[in-house]
Amino acid sequence: MKSKLLALSISLAILGAPPAFCAKPAPEAPPPPPPAPPPTLTSMVNCYASGSGLAACAASWEHMVEIGNKVEDAKSAWETSGFINYVSAISFLNQDSSWCDPTGNLDNQAILAAVAKFIRENPDKVSSPAAVLTNTALKTNFPCTKKPGHG
């Protein structure tokens, strides 16, 4: 009788416990939150639409230079590249007609720095169109002087 009771106890213990393959899996960790959406184009500054837009982009460019030529986010990348491209194009198109390279060795970085500094130091002029503001900065920093023998 004791052996039947022991066999019954073992059977109940086996039947009462669920098999290992039926065990519930451990709960999964919740998924990470989705990343923040990138700024929309409407929230980014158009660097050439106005003098104030150019001023905002110049400030982004100066900040990027101050922190070791690193861009912190999409907005600053947009504004910085807009400033570089716009000022580079205007300076290229107007060199020798409205401003001059005094040494013949002026690099783009020096041009960008001069324009950004002019804008920062002359906030009263940011109401001008971006092209006028850029050309004024270039003329002020790099005026053309008559070359000997050229009238």
KOLPA-13872 format. One record per atom (N, C-alpha, C, O): residue in three letters; x, y, z. Coordinates in steps of 0.001 Angstrom, whole numbers, padded with zeros to 6 digits, always signed. Layout:
alaXYZ...
END
This chain:
met+000812-001178+000000met+000000+000000+000000met+000865+001254+000000met+000554+002252-000651lys+001960+001170+000752lys+002839+002318+000799lys+003415+002604-000578lys+003583+003771-000933ser+003720+001591-001357ser+004283+001796-002682ser+003246+002416-003623ser+003602+003231-004474lys+001955+002036-003482lys+000900+002639-004312lys+000726+004106-003941lys+000540+004955-004812leu+000786+004397-002663leu+000648+005780-002202leu+001826+006623-002691leu+001655+007777-003084leu+003010+006037-002661leu+004195+006744-003140leu+004095+006991-004642leu+004420+008078-005119ala+003646+005985-005381ala+003486+006133-006836ala+002430+007175-007150ala+002599+007960-008083leu+001337+007197-006385leu+000286+008189-006596leu+000806+009592-006294leu+000488+010534-007020ser+001601+009747-005233ser+002164+011054-004878ser+003101+011548-005973ser+003094+012724-006337ile+003896+010634-006481ile+004827+011021-007558ile+004047+011396-008804ile+004370+012388-009458ser+003042+010634-009139ser+002223+010933-010324ser+001543+012280-010190ser+001526+013064-011138leu+000980+012557-009015leu+000320+013860-008808leu+001326+015009-008888leu+001027+016075-009427ala+002504+014778-008351ala+003521+015827-008405ala+003909+016105-009852ala+004087+017258-010245ile+004038+015037-010646ile+004414+015205-012053ile+003269+015844-012832ile+003486+016765-013619leu+002061+015359-012613leu+000914+015894-013350leu+000549+017307-012916leu+000059+018099-013721gly+000783+017620-011668gly+000423+018950-011176gly+001353+020050-011667gly+000943+021207-011761ala+002595+019707-011979ala+003552+020719-012440ala+003518+020775-013965ala+003564+019732-014616pro+003441+021936-014531pro+003434+022013-016003pro+004801+021614-016553pro+005829+021861-015923pro+004802+021007-017714pro+006077+020644-018329pro+006918+021907-018600pro+006383+023009-018718ala+008210+021722-018692ala+009126+022851-018892ala+008827+023606-020187ala+008968+024828-020233phe+008415+022889-021243phe+008152+023565-022511phe+006874+024389-022496phe+006619+025136-023440cys+006073+024274-021459cys+004848+025060-021350cys+005028+026280-020451cys+004088+027054-020272ala+006195+026458-019896ala+006414+027586-018992ala+006286+028896-019758ala+006674+028981-020924lys+005749+029902-019108lys+005594+031221-019725lys+006966+031875-019855lys+007775+031805-018930pro+007233+032511-020997pro+008524+033190-021151pro+008573+034423-020242pro+007545+034991-019874ala+009772+034804-019905ala+009942+036003-019080ala+009401+037200-019857ala+009541+037260-021079pro+008788+038145-019161pro+008253+039317-019884pro+009388+040098-020539pro+010472+040248-019975glu+009107+040590-021747glu+010106+041368-022488glu+010150+042789-021948glu+009157+043314-021444ala+011316+043395-022065ala+011450+044800-021674ala+010661+045640-022670ala+010582+045294-023848pro+010080+046735-022206pro+009334+047572-023153pro+010282+048143-024208pro+011456+048381-023926pro+009774+048361-025415pro+010645+048889-026468pro+011073+050315-026116pro+010352+051028-025419pro+012245+050727-026599pro+012685+052099-026312pro+011760+053095-027004pro+011128+052765-028008pro+011679+054294-026478pro+010819+055295-027134pro+011390+055643-028505pro+012598+055543-028719pro+010537+056043-029418pro+011038+056397-030755pro+011897+057658-030659pro+011702+058478-029762pro+012847+057810-031585pro+013684+059007-031545pro+012852+060250-031862pro+011812+060177-032516ala+013336+061372-031385ala+012645+062634-031662ala+012695+062899-033161ala+013707+062617-033802pro+011635+063428-033720pro+011654+063698-035155pro+012650+064820-035467pro+012853+065715-034647pro+013266+064773-036644pro+014200+065844-037003pro+013429+067143-037214pro+012226+067119-037475pro+014116+068268-037101pro+013410+069529-037340pro+012882+069577-038771pro+013495+069037-039692thr+011769+070212-038936thr+011208+070336-040275thr+011860+071521-040976thr+012427+072408-040338leu+011767+071516-042273leu+012355+072626-043029leu+011723+073956-042653leu+012362+075002-042761thr+010476+073923-042213thr+009845+075186-041849thr+010406+075745-040554thr+010269+076940-040290ser+011048+074889-039722ser+011631+075389-038484ser+013088+075808-038679ser+013699+076370-037770met+013639+075539-039849met+015026+075900-040122met+015079+077248-040823met+014163+077620-041558val+016145+077960-040589val+016292+079302-041136val+016721+079221-042597val+017564+078402-042962asn+016141+080066-043413asn+016564+080206-044796asn+017617+081308-044810asn+017291+082483-044645cys+018855+080938-045003cys+019979+081858-044816cys+020018+083012-045816cys+020617+084049-045531tyr+019410+082854-046946tyr+019528+083908-047949tyr+018227+084664-048193tyr+018171+085520-049076ala+017197+084368-047438ala+015915+085045-047644ala+015917+086466-047092ala+015177+087325-047573ser+016754+086711-046078ser+016784+088053-045471ser+018094+088233-044730ser+018826+087276-044477gly+018372+089468-044393gly+019561+089750-043595gly+019476+089112-042219gly+020481+088641-041689ser+018284+089095-041639ser+018141+088478-040314ser+018337+086964-040394ser+018876+086360-039467gly+017905+086353-041488gly+018162+084923-041687gly+019650+084656-041834gly+020171+083692-041274leu+020337+085512-042591leu+021782+085374-042750leu+022488+085560-041409leu+023463+084868-041118ala+021997+086491-040593ala+022588+086720-039266ala+022442+085479-038383ala+023381+085114-037675ala+021284+084830-038417ala+021084+083605-037630ala+022032+082504-038102ala+022598+081776-037287cys+022201+082388-039399cys+023095+081364-039944cys+024554+081687-039636cys+025353+080784-039387ala+024903+082971-039654ala+026271+083381-039296ala+026558+083025-037842ala+027653+082563-037520ala+025587+083237-036968ala+025760+082889-035550ala+025949+081380-035388ala+026767+080950-034574ser+025212+080576-036144ser+025384+079119-036099ser+026778+078730-036573ser+027416+077852-035993trp+027247+079389-037635trp+028583+079098-038159trp+029656+079460-037126trp+030588+078687-036904glu+029527+080624-036500glu+030508+081028-035485glu+030512+080054-034310glu+031573+079716-033786his+029338+079605-033899his+029255+078641-032799his+029928+077329-033191his+030651+076737-032389met+029695+076876-034411met+030314+075641-034885met+031841+075762-034844met+032522+074830-034418val+032375+076894-035280val+033823+077105-035273val+034341+077117-033831val+035388+076538-033541glu+033609+077777-032934glu+034018+077875-031527glu+034114+076503-030852glu+034966+076303-029986ile+033261+075566-031234ile+033263+074246-030571ile+034074+073212-031358ile+033900+072008-031171gly+034943+073681-032223gly+035836+072753-032917gly+035301+072203-034216gly+035568+071050-034556asn+034551+073001-034946asn+033981+072596-036239asn+033110+071355-036128asn+033192+070445-036952lys+032268+071334-035088lys+031319+070236-034895lys+029907+070792-034976lys+029619+071878-034473val+029045+070037-035611val+027646+070435-035685val+026872+069631-034653val+027083+068427-034509glu+025981+070293-033939glu+025285+069649-032835glu+023974+068982-033237glu+023548+068019-032599asp+023337+069481-034284asp+022051+068922-034685asp+021765+069293-036136asp+022542+070008-036769ala+020658+068807-036645ala+020315+069050-038053ala+020089+070532-038336ala+020454+071026-039403lys+019496+071230-037395lys+019220+072663-037600lys+020522+073443-037736lys+020652+074265-038643ser+021484+073203-036854ser+022740+073942-036946ser+023529+073516-038183ser+024237+074334-038770ala+023418+072261-038583ala+024079+071811-039815ala+023494+072541-041022ala+024224+072985-041908trp+022175+072658-041043trp+021487+073351-042133trp+021922+074809-042193trp+022279+075314-043257glu+021893+075479-041052glu+022222+076908-041008glu+023697+077158-041323glu+024035+078103-042036thr+024558+076318-040794thr+025991+076474-041037thr+026315+076278-042509thr+027025+077089-043105ser+025802+075213-043092ser+026074+074972-044512ser+025431+076048-045381ser+025991+076428-046409gly+024271+076538-044983gly+023636+077629-045732gly+024483+078884-045730gly+024637+079538-046762phe+025037+079225-044570phe+025909+080404-044467phe+027159+080224-045327phe+027528+081120-046085ile+027805+079069-045209ile+029036+078815-045981ile+028748+078903-047473ile+029471+079581-048204asn+027704+078228-047931asn+027394+078202-049368asn+026995+079575-049893asn+027436+079985-050966tyr+026161+080284-049137tyr+025683+081586-049609tyr+026813+082600-049676tyr+027001+083256-050701val+027567+082733-048588val+028654+083720-048571val+029722+083358-049601val+030275+084243-050254ser+030013+082081-049750ser+031006+081656-050747ser+030565+082034-052160ser+031370+082515-052958ala+029299+081819-052463ala+028791+082151-053803ala+028807+083656-054049ala+029262+084110-055099ile+028313+084428-053086ile+028284+085894-053257ile+029697+086447-053379ile+029957+087312-054214ser+030606+085954-052554ser+031984+086466-052613ser+032646+086096-053940ser+033388+086897-054507phe+032385+084903-054428phe+032957+084493-055714phe+032408+085348-056858phe+033162+085804-057718leu+031107+085557-056860leu+030480+086319-057953leu+030892+087790-057971leu+030952+088401-059038asn+031172+088357-056813asn+031434+089795-056742asn+032891+090166-056509asn+033206+091349-056376gln+033788+089185-056456gln+035197+089502-056248gln+035707+090336-057406gln+035396+090073-058568asp+036487+091332-057075asp+037097+092282-058011asp+036106+093285-058585asp+036517+094182-059322ser+034824+093169-058278ser+033877+094201-058713ser+033376+095000-057515ser+033224+096217-057613ser+033119+094349-056396ser+032685+095096-055213ser+033634+094925-054034ser+033583+095708-053086trp+034488+093928-054074trp+035491+093733-053030trp+036717+093100-053668trp+036634+092522-054752cys+037845+093208-052998cys+039083+092678-053576cys+039883+091909-052537cys+039858+092224-051347asp+040582+090909-053007asp+041476+090125-052169asp+042795+090894-052089asp+043518+090975-053081pro+043116+091457-050928pro+044299+092314-050837pro+045620+091561-051034pro+046616+092160-051438thr+045633+090283-050759thr+046879+089522-050844thr+046895+088546-052011thr+047962+088096-052427gly+045757+088225-052526gly+045658+087198-053558gly+045647+085797-052958gly+045562+084807-053685asn+045734+085714-051634asn+045778+084418-050953asn+044684+084265-049910asn+044788+083411-049030leu+043658+085062-049991leu+042589+085024-048990leu+041816+083717-049117leu+041342+083379-050202asp+041685+082979-048013asp+040942+081717-048083asp+039485+081931-047662asp+039128+082963-047093asn+038672+080942-047953asn+037234+081031-047688asn+036942+081210-046203asn+036000+081915-045842gln+037731+080586-045344gln+037522+080691-043897gln+037655+082145-043443gln+036871+082608-042614ala+038632+082860-043975ala+038828+084266-043611ala+037658+085125-044107ala+037235+086059-043427ile+037155+084806-045269ile+036002+085540-045815ile+034777+085307-044940ile+034081+086254-044573leu+034515+084048-044606leu+033370+083716-043748leu+033485+084408-042395leu+032506+084955-041887ala+034680+084383-041814ala+034894+085011-040504ala+034654+086516-040576ala+034061+087096-039666ala+035111+087142-041646ala+034928+088591-041792ala+033454+088949-041938ala+032991+089923-041343val+032719+088176-042719val+031292+088451-042910val+030527+088214-041605val+029693+089033-041218ala+030805+087105-040932ala+030113+086804-039668ala+030392+087876-038617ala+029483+088302-037904lys+031632+088307-038523lys+032002+089344-037552lys+031304+090661-037878lys+030800+091335-036980phe+031272+091029-039159phe+030599+092267-039573phe+029131+092226-039172phe+028599+093204-038647ile+028479+091098-039419ile+027053+090974-039091ile+026851+091074-037579ile+025945+091764-037113arg+027698+090382-036816arg+027581+090405-035350arg+027804+091813-034795arg+027126+092225-033854glu+028747+092544-035374glu+029081+093875-034863glu+028191+094985-035415glu+028279+096125-034960asn+027346+094675-036378asn+026459+095676-036987asn+025018+095180-037024asn+024457+095005-038106pro+024410+094950-035859pro+023045+094418-035846pro+022026+095357-036495pro+020954+094916-036908asp+022348+096624-036586asp+021447+097587-037223asp+021333+097360-038728asp+020410+097878-039358lys+022249+096601-039311lys+022239+096386-040761lys+021532+095091-041176lys+021395+094826-042371val+021081+094281-040213val+020477+092995-040591val+019094+093127-041221val+018520+092136-041671ser+018562+094336-041254ser+017286+094527-041952ser+017495+094606-043472ser+016529+094585-044234ser+018746+094695-043903ser+019060+094709-045338ser+018868+093315-045924ser+018899+092324-045194pro+018669+093234-047240pro+018636+091912-047876pro+019974+091185-047655pro+021010+091825-047475ala+019942+089880-047670ala+021141+089082-047397ala+022284+089401-048354ala+023436+089479-047927ala+021990+089587-049641ala+023052+089883-050614ala+023685+091241-050334ala+024903+091391-050434val+022871+092221-049987val+023399+093553-049676val+024254+093483-048408val+025333+094074-048349leu+023777+092772-047416leu+024512+092624-046164leu+025863+091934-046403leu+026882+092355-045855thr+025865+090896-047205thr+027107+090183-047509thr+028074+091068-048263thr+029254+091133-047919asn+027585+091759-049301asn+028466+092635-050079asn+028993+093798-049249asn+030147+094195-049408thr+028172+094346-048373thr+028625+095437-047509thr+029742+094939-046594thr+030740+095631-046392ala+029573+093759-046052ala+030616+093183-045195ala+031910+092968-045978ala+032996+093255-045475leu+031797+092469-047192leu+032983+092227-048011leu+033671+093537-048400leu+034894+093644-048314lys+032890+094533-048829lys+033459+095837-049205lys+034144+096511-048026lys+035200+097125-048179thr+033537+096394-046846thr+034089+097023-045652thr+035403+096369-045243thr+036362+097054-044887asn+035441+095049-045296asn+036637+094328-044863asn+037726+094221-045924asn+038913+094159-045601phe+037321+094199-047180phe+038283+094009-048263phe+038005+095005-049398phe+037581+094599-050480pro+038239+096303-049161pro+037940+097301-050190pro+038928+097184-051357pro+040078+096776-051195cys+038437+097552-052516cys+039306+097575-053694cys+040037+098909-053710cys+039442+099960-053473thr+041306+098854-053986thr+042089+100075-054159thr+042628+100049-055573thr+042840+098984-056153lys+042843+101223-056116lys+043355+101280-057488lys+044769+100739-057516lys+045599+101062-056666lys+045023+099912-058512lys+046335+099340-058679lys+047186+100311-059491lys+046671+100976-060390pro+048466+100402-059193pro+049326+101307-059963pro+049268+100980-061445pro+049327+099816-061844gly+049152+102027-062255gly+049118+101855-063699gly+047752+101493-064257gly+047631+101225-065452his+046689+101480-063394his+045341+101139-063866his+044389+102300-063656his+043262+102107-063202gly+044826+103489-063979gly+043984+104662-063975gly+043507+105063-062684gly+042782+106052-062573
END
